[in-house]
Amino acid sequence: MEVKQSTCNYCALGCNLDFYVEDNKIKKVLPTKGYPVNDGFCCIKGLNLNKQCRKFKSSKLPLLKDESGKMKVISWEDAFETFAFKMRSIQEKYGTESAAYLSTGQITTEEMALLGFIGRSCMQINGDGNTRLCMATAAVAHKQSFGFDAPPYTLKDFEISDTIILIGANPVVAHPIMWSHIRKNEKARVITIDPRKSETAINSNLWIDIKPKSDIILFYTLANVLIEKNWIDREYIEKYSEGFEGFKEHVKKYTLENVEEKTGISSKRVMEFAEIIHNGKRVSFWWTIGINQGYEAVRTAQSIIDLAVITGNIGKEGTGANSITGQCNAMGSRIYSNTTALYGGRDFDNPKHREEIASILEVPCEMIPKKPTIPYNKIIDKINSGEIKALWVIGTNPRHSWANNEEFEKAVQKLEFLVVQDIYDDTDTSKLCDLFLPSVSALKKEGFFINTERRLSAVTPILKKEKDELADYDILLGIGKALKVGKPLEKWKTPRHAFGLIKQFSSKMPCDITGIDYEMLVSSKGIQWPFKKGDILTSDERRLFQDNKYFTADKKVKLIYADAAQKPFTQTEKFPYIFNSGRGTVGQWHTQTRTREIEFVKNSCFTDPYVFINYKLAEKLHIKENEKVVILSANGHKNEFRVVLTRNVKEDQLYAPIHYIETNSLTPSIFDPYSKEPSYKYVPVNIEKVSEVRS
């Protein structure tokens, strides 16, 4: 029996697993011992990765909708020719940018890079990733404050911090391996800031039960207190930051006198919190989707960065303003997909950067886009306005996951051509397509992922592809050939060729990986970027900014701030409750496309969508456990949910898991002005009993 090590393709921890293979079948899956991320431990999703070998309902070959509306099996050659003909015809009729694509953070970095080349450079179309839905806020906050999209930490920091502050994060459920690192630290004080008493809040030393979307006010008030008390690191501020005097003046308006009214946290508790930060020797701040998915998310993330900077808690062991990533290869998508950033985190509007990439690819500079893609929400808007007529969806399920998702289905009806490229032909989005291109799972791919702490790890082909099976990389090459890309495609012959290009893209950038050969990643402990040519690996764990130098022009971190924005929606008599959403259980993932195949997960989760309601509110509304209710959103949609009673949400708040299509139909079409990330976590709603609605 052969044992092969590869990387889990669910969350951004990037656990490594050992697959025991015989006769091209996986007999056993075990977490890899000694791997720095998970060291012999993983969650139920990773242990069941072998379930992703599901057979398609119809065929391993592509499917094309015929004139009667039925999907018919066609050859790969016909599929590629159909794709090329339809896309080119639509572009010729309506303009170059009348086609677009939506991609994912769950394919290999090599596939992302090739997709970016074909879509953005060869087809000259706009294309965004579903990382826009989870990590765009962190990427923009990093770039503006640090000068580059650079999460500075290593997971080891959880184990050596004395004060761990988790903000809008629930690692007990969403990142259980991360929580295992926290549990190793028996001396740290763990503080969770969350409107809901989440599983992580329950297991923390202190729960800061903040009002929804008032985080920025709390952090500015904390900053004001810390500055007034002189509980700050003046030497660090003066030497390594820029903008402190303006920041100091700005936060003066955020006082203890009105903090409780705005945040729900009393002035006494804010003072106690400030003291905890001041007394900590190694304070680490960690945020994720609860912050990122908001209408003023970038400035809120930067208010966290500002706190770390003014207290000197950055660039040192056990400290940092640290964003936790969501998907397995969101970091790869952010710096190497050629969408929002030019390859290697470069800028599209920088002529020198475009020339560098054109030279590496040996193509005319005119092929390199001069501007980043329009974002996800603008792509949907342009479909609705009739400007985009063709959409190519790769490895994502926007009919389910997009904010206010019923609007996506309406948009699809206006398309002339929808292509879906996915493992499964029965997702909510696949069911709507005109052409379906079936890909294999990562178990049959070669490439690499970049995890939340910047660690590159190998994706090793565990199983051989069967007849008619293609990986996303193969499909992209087939499309490129059908589009008659010609000689430029020769540099992308295999994933190994793409890896070589990616190394060149990274040269002299903060994410430089020119010192890494692919063989160094195979069956290894992974390598964090940067690792430039000539570097020697002396440790499995490396953090950024230990030299106090940032990636800005003057090498200083920028303190960036703004007035707290007005809530786009407020509670009213018509919509008196706040609806929040997030992960349901450890076993569920995103739209449940893959985790539905894990029997234990399927049997231990509700089939129907459900919502958590406070006992007192339920008593007031005469609602019982397991009863069905209708939730009406301020966005104009409504859906039925099964009631689960709890004391872990406040009386005027509701919480529903994201894994059900009904949940995201209630979320608003509101976006952060800088990152364009949707504001999933806050919308006013009302509740009605099903019996009352139907009568």
N, C-alpha and C positions, 0 to 999 in steps of 0.2 A: 504494500500500500504506500502510495506517494504522499508526502506531506508538503503542502504549498502555503506560503504565507502571503496574505494580501490584506487590503484595507477595506473596512466596512464602508458601505456607500449610503448610509443613512445620515446621521448628524455630523456636525463639524468637529467632533472630537477626533474622528479618524482612527478609531481603534484598529489594531491589527489582530488578525485571526489566523489560526492554522486550520487548513482544510485537508482532511484525510480523504484521498481520492483513489478509487479503484474502478477500472473499466469505464472511465469517463462519467462516474457517478460519485457524488459526495456522500461519504459514509458517516462522517462526523465533523463537527465544527467546534473548535476550542479557542478561547482567547490566548493570544501569544504572550508567553511569560517573558518578562524582561523588557517588553516594549514600553517606553517611557510614558505613553499616554494611558494605557489600561493595565499593563503588567499582570496578565493572567485573569482579568475580569472583564466582563462586558454585559450589556443589557440583553433582554429577550429578543430584541430585533436582530442584533448581530448573530446571536446563536442560531437564528432561523433563516439566515441568508440563503441557505440552500433551497428554500421554498420559492425563490425567484426564478425557478426553472419551469414555471407554468407554461403549458402549451396554449397556443392561441386558439380561440374558439373556432376559427375557420382555417387558417393557413399560416405558414411561415413566410409566405409570399405577400406582396403588396395587395391592397384592395382598392378598387376604383368604383365610384358610384356611377351606375349606368343611367340611361334616360328615364327608367322607371323608378329611380331612387334606391335601387338595391345595390349592395356592395358585391362586386365580382372580383375573383382572384385574377391577377395579371402577373406577368413576368417582371423581374427587376428591370430588365432593359426597357420594357414598355413604361414602367413606372418612372424611370429617369427621363425618358423622352417626353412623357406626358407632363411631368413637372417643368421641364425646360420650355416646352412649347407654350404651356398655359401662362407661365410667369412672363416669358418674353412677350407674348401677345398682349397681355394686360399692360405691361410696361410701355409697349409701343403705342397702345391705344390711349392710355391715361397719363403717361409720364413715368419717369424712372422710379420715383418714390411712391408709386401706387401699389407697390408690394412691400411687405415688412415681415419680420419674424420675431417670435418670442421664444426665448431659450430658458435654460435651467442652471442650477448650481449642483447638478447631480450627474453630470457626464465628466469624462476625463478632461484634464487641462488641454491635452493635445486636440481633442474633439472640439472644445470651445474655441481654440485658436484657429483651427481649420474652418469652422463655421463662420467665425468673424472675417476670415479672408474671403470666403466665397460670398457671404451675404453683404458685408460692408464694402469690400474692395472690388470684387468682380461684378456683383449685381448692382452695387451702388445704392442699396436700400437701407432703411433704418431697421434696427433690431435691438431689442432689450432683453434682459434676463429676469427670471423670477426672483433673483437676488434683490431686485428693486423692491420686492414686497417685504424683505426682512433685513437687509444689511446696507441699503443705500445710505441711510442716515449716518451710520457709523463711518462709512467710507468718506462721505462729505465732511463730517466733523473732523476726522483724522487729517484729511488733506488740508483743510483750512487752518487747523490748529498746529499740526505737526509738520505740514508741508508735504505729506505723502500718506497714503492709506496704509498705516503701519500699526497694527495692534502690537503693543510693546512687550507683552508679558510672555511668560512660560507657565505651564500648568503647575510647576513646582512652587510658584508664588503662593498658591493656596495653602501649601503645607508649611510655609515659613512666615506668613503674615500673622500679626497679633490681633488685627481688627479687620474683619472681612465684611464689607458692606455690599449687599446684593440689591440691585435696583431694577424693578420690573423683570426679574429673573426668577425662574423656578427650576433650578437644576435637579432637584430631587426627582422630578418627572421628566423634564425636557433634556437634561444632560446628566444622567445618573452617574456616569464615570467621573464627571467633574465633581459631583457631590462626594464621590469616594475619596477624592483628593482633599476635600474640606474635612471629611471625617477623620483623616489621618492626623489632622492638626487639633490636638486635644486642648491646646492652650488658647486658641484664638477665640475672640468674641465675635459671633456671627450675628449680623443685623440684616434684616430683610425689610425693604421698603416696598409696599404693595398695598393697593386698596383691599385686596382679598387676603384672607388668612390662608395662604397657599400651603401646599405640602412642605415647601421650604420654610415658610414663616413659622409653621408649627414646630419645625425642628431647629429653629434659631434661638439664640439667647434673647433677642429683642425683635419685636415686630413693630414697625412704624406704619400704622394704618392710615395712610395718607388718602385724602380725597382724590378721586380720579383726575389725572392730568393737571395736578398742582405741583408736580415735582420741581419745576424750575423756580417757583416761588420759594419752596423750602430750601433749595440749594443756594439761592441768592441770599436768603435770610441767614443761613448758616455761614456763608462767606462774610457777611456783614458783621456777625458776632465774632467770628474768628479774627477779623481784622481789628475790630474795636478792642478786643482783649489782647491783641498782639500775640495771638496764638498762631503765628504764621512764620514761615522760613524766609526772612527778609533777604538773607544772602542769596538763596536760590532764586528768588524773585528778581533781584537786581542783576544777577549775572546771566541768568539763562531764560528769562521771559521778557515779553514785550506787551505793553498795554496795561500795566498794573494800575497806574494812577487813574486812568479812565474807568477801569473796572471798580476800583475802590469807590469812586464817586457814584457810579451806577448802582451799586448794591446798597447804598445808604438809604434808599427809598423802601427797602424791604426790611421792615422792622419787626421786632417781637410784639409790638402792640397789636398788629392786625394779622399776624401769621396764623392764628388758630381759625379765624373766620375764613381764611382763604385755603388753608391746607388741611384743617381738622386736627392739627398737631398743636398742642398748647405751647406757650412761650417757655414754660418750665421744661417741657420735654425737649424742645429745640435746644435749650441751654445744656441740658444733660447730654444730648447728642453731640453738641459742639465740644463738650469736655471729653467725651469718649474719643473723638478724633484727635484732640489736642494731646491727650495722654498716650495715645498709641505711638509706638516706635516704628511699626511697619504697618501702615494702613493701606488697604487695597480697596478700590472702588470697582465694582463689576456691574455692567448693565447689558441688557439684551433687548428682546423684542418689545417688552412692555414700554420701553423708552423709544425705541426706533420707530414704532408704528404710531405716530402722533402728528398732530397738525402743527406743532412747533418743536419737532423732534430734534433737529440738528442743534438748535440753540440749547435745548435741554441737555443733550449729550455733552455739549461744550461746557455747560455749567458744572458738570461732573469733572471734566478735565480741568477746569479752572480751580476747583476745590483741591484736586490732587497737586496741582502746580503750586498754589500759594502755601500749601502746608509742606511742600518738599517731598511729597509721597509719590515720586515717579523716578524711573531709571535705577531704582535700588531693589534689592531682593525683598520680596513680600509686599511690594507696593504697586502703584500704578492706577491709571484711569483706563480700565480694560473692557473692551467690548467683546461680548461672547457671540460667536458666529453661529448661524443656524444650520445650513446645509453642508453636506460633506465636502463640497468643493466651491463654496461661495467665495473663498479667498482666491481660488484660481480664476473664477469668473470675473472678480473685481479687477484683477491686474493683467490678465492674459487673454480675455475674450474679444478684445478689439471693439467693444461696444461703448460704454461710457468713458473708458480710458483707452488710448492707443496702446498697443502692446508694451508691456513692461511698466505700465503706469504712466506712460508719457501723455503729453497734451496734443490733441488733434490740431489745435490752432497754432502750434509751434512749428514753423517751417523746418527748423533743424531736426526736430523729432521725426517729422514726416520723411525727410531725406534719409535719415538713419534706417528707418523701417523699409523704405523703398529699396535702399541699397542691399539690405539683408535679403529681401525677397527677390531682388533683381527684376523689379518691375518699374514702369514709369512712375514718377512721383504723383502724376495726376490720378493714379489708381488709389492713392491713400486718401481717405476722407479728410476734409478740412475742418470738420466739426463732429462732436460726439453725436450719437444717435438721439433722436427725440425719445423721451422716456415712455414707459409702458402706458401710462394714462393718456398721453397724447396720441399714441398709436391707436388706442381704442376710440378716442375722440375723432380721429381722422377716418376711421372706418365708418363711424356714425355720420360724419359729414359727407361721405362719399368720395373722399380723396384717396383712401386706400381700398383697393378692390381684391387684393390677394393677401393671405396670411399663412405663414409657415410656423407651426408650433412644434417645438422640439423638447420632449422630456418634461413637460409640465401640463397642468390641468386647469387652465384659467376659468373654464365654465364653473368650476367649484371654488378655486382659490382666489379669484379676483374680487376686490372689494365691490359690494353692491352687484353681486355676480349675475343677477338676472339681466343686467344691462349688457353683459358680455354676450349672452345668447341673442339678445336683440341685435347687437352689432354683427354677429355672425350671419344673420339672415340677410344682411346688406352686402356680404362678400360674394364675389363671383367664383372664388376658388379658395378653399381651405384645405391645407395639408397638415396632417398630424403625424409626427414621427415619435414613436413611443414603444415601450415594452408591451403594453396592453392595448387591445383594440376595442375595449369596452369601457374606457374612462368616460366621464361626462363630456369631455371635449372630443374624444375620438368618435363618439357616436354622431357628432355633427359634421364630420369632415367629408370632403369629396375624394381625397386620396389619402390612404393610410399606409405609412412606411414602417414596417415592424422591425424594431431593433432588439438585440440581445441585451441581457443585463450585464452589469460589470463583472460578473463571474466569468465572462467569456471575452473580456477586454484586456488590453495592455495600455498602460499609461501611468499617470500620477495624479494625486489630489494634493491640495494644500489645506491644512487644517486651521483651526481657530487661532493657534499659537504660531502660525507661519511654518509649520512642519510639512515638508514634502515627504510623501510616502508612496510606495509603489502599488499600482493596481496590476496584479498578476493574473493572467488567464488561468483560472482554476479548471475550467472545462473546455474542451474543444468545441468549436462551432459545428453544428450539424449541417446537412445539405440545405441550401437555400437561406441559411441564417447569415445575417450581416450585422456587424456592429455599427454604431452611429458613424464611426470614422469611415467605414466602407461605404456607407450610404452617401456621406458627404463627398467622397471621391467620385462616386458614380454620378452624382448630381453635377459636380464640377466638370466632368468629362462631357456630359450631355449638354451643358451650357457652353461647351467649346472654349473653356478657359485656356487650354493649350499648354504651352511651355511652362508658365508660372506654376502650374499644378505639379510639375515634376519634383519640385523641392519638398512636396508633402507626400511622397509615395507611401510612407508607413508612419505609424506613431513614433517610431524611433527618429525618423527624419524630422517630424514635428518637434520632438524634444530638443533636437539640435538647434532648430530655429528659435525655440523659446529661450534657450540659453543665450543665444545671440541677442534676442530682444531685451534680455535682462541686463546686458552688459552696461556697467557704469551707472545703473539705476539703484535706488535703495534696495530693491528686491533682487539684486544681482545673484544669480545662481551659476555663474560660469565655471565654478569650481566643482560642480556636481556632474558626475557621469551617471547614466541611468542605472548601471550595475551597482553603484553605491547605494541605491535605494532598495534594491531587491533583497529580501530577507534581512533587512537591516533595522536599525532603530529610528530611521527617518532622519532628515536634516532640516533644520530651520533656516529660512533665508534671513539675512544675506549670507551667502557662502561663495565668495568670488574666487576666481582662479588664483591658486597659490595659497589659499587659506588652509589651515590645518585644523581638523576637528579635535578639540580638546575636551569638549563636554557635550552631553546629550541635551542640555538645557541652556538656552541663551536668550537674553532679553535685550531690548533696544534701549537707547538713551542712557546707558551706563556712563558714557563719556560726556553726558549733558549736552550733546550736540544733536540738534533736530535737522529736519530736511528742508527747512525754510532758507531763504537767501542769506539771512544773517545768522543762521544756525540756532535761533531762539524760538521757543514755543510761543504762540500767540494766544493771549487771553481774549476771547471773543464772547460777546454778550449782546443782549437786546432786551427791550421791555417785554414782559410776559404778554403773550397775545390773548386777545379775547376768545373765549370758547366759541367755536362756530355754531354750536347748538347749546341751548341751556334747558334745564328741566322746566317744564311747564305743567299746567293742570292737565293738558291733553297728553303729554308725555312726561310723567313724573319720575321715571326710574332710569338709571344709567345701565346700559348693556355693555358688558365686557366679554372678551373671549380669549382663549388660549388653549394650551395642550390639555388633553383629557387624562390619559394614562400613559405610563411608560411604553406600553406596547403599541399604542396608536401613533401613526405618523401622517402628518399633512392630510391628504384627502383619502387615506386608507387604501389607496390603490394596491400597494404592496402588502401592507400588514394584514389585510383581510385574509391572506393565505395562511397566516399563523393560527392554527386551531385554538390554542389557548387564548390568544388575544380576541379572536372572534367570539369565543364562548364566554369571555369575562367582561365584555363591553356591551352596552346597549346597542341594539340594532337601530332604534329610532333616535332622533336627536333629543337631547335632554338639556335642561337648564337648572342651575342651582338657584334656589330662592330661600331667603331667610325665613325661619319659622314664624317670626312675628308678623312679617308681611303676609305669609300664607294664611295665618289665622285671621288677619284683618280682612283678607279677600275671600275667606272661606274656601281655600284651596288645600287639597290633601295630597299626600305623597303618592306619586305615580299617576296622578290625574293629568290629563292633557290640557294645556292652555294654548291660547293664541297670543303671540307676541307681535305687537304692531310697532314698526320702527318709524322714526321721523323721516326716514328716506323714502317712505311711501309703500314699503313692502311689509308683508306679514307672513308668519309661518307657525305651524303647530310644534310644540315641544312637550316632552314628558317632564314632570316636575320632580326634582330631587331636593328635599328639604335639608338645610344646613344652617349652622351658626357661623360659618366661615366667610359669608358675604354680608355686607351691611344691609340694613333694612330697605334702603332705597336703591340697591344695586342688584343686578343679575349677572350670572356668569355661565357661558355655554362653551363647550369644546368646539374647536375649529374644524373637527374632522367630519362634520356633517354639512352638506351643501346648504341646508336651511340657515345655518349660522351666518355665513358670509353674505347671504341675500339681504340681511338686515343692516350690514355695515355701510357707512356713508361714502360717497364719492368725494372725499376731502383729502388733500395731500399736503405734506410739508412743502413750504415754498422753495426750499433749497434742494432737498434730496428727492422730492416727488414721491416719497414713500406714502402709501395709504395710511389713513388714521383709523385702523381697525378697532382700536381699544375703547372707543368712546362714542356712544350714540344714545340719545334719549329714546325711551320706548314706553309702551303701555302694555298691560296684561288684561286679557279677557278669558273667561272660562269658555271652553269649546261649546258647552251646552248653550251658553248665552249667545254665542256667535251664530250657531246653527238654528237657533229658534228665531 
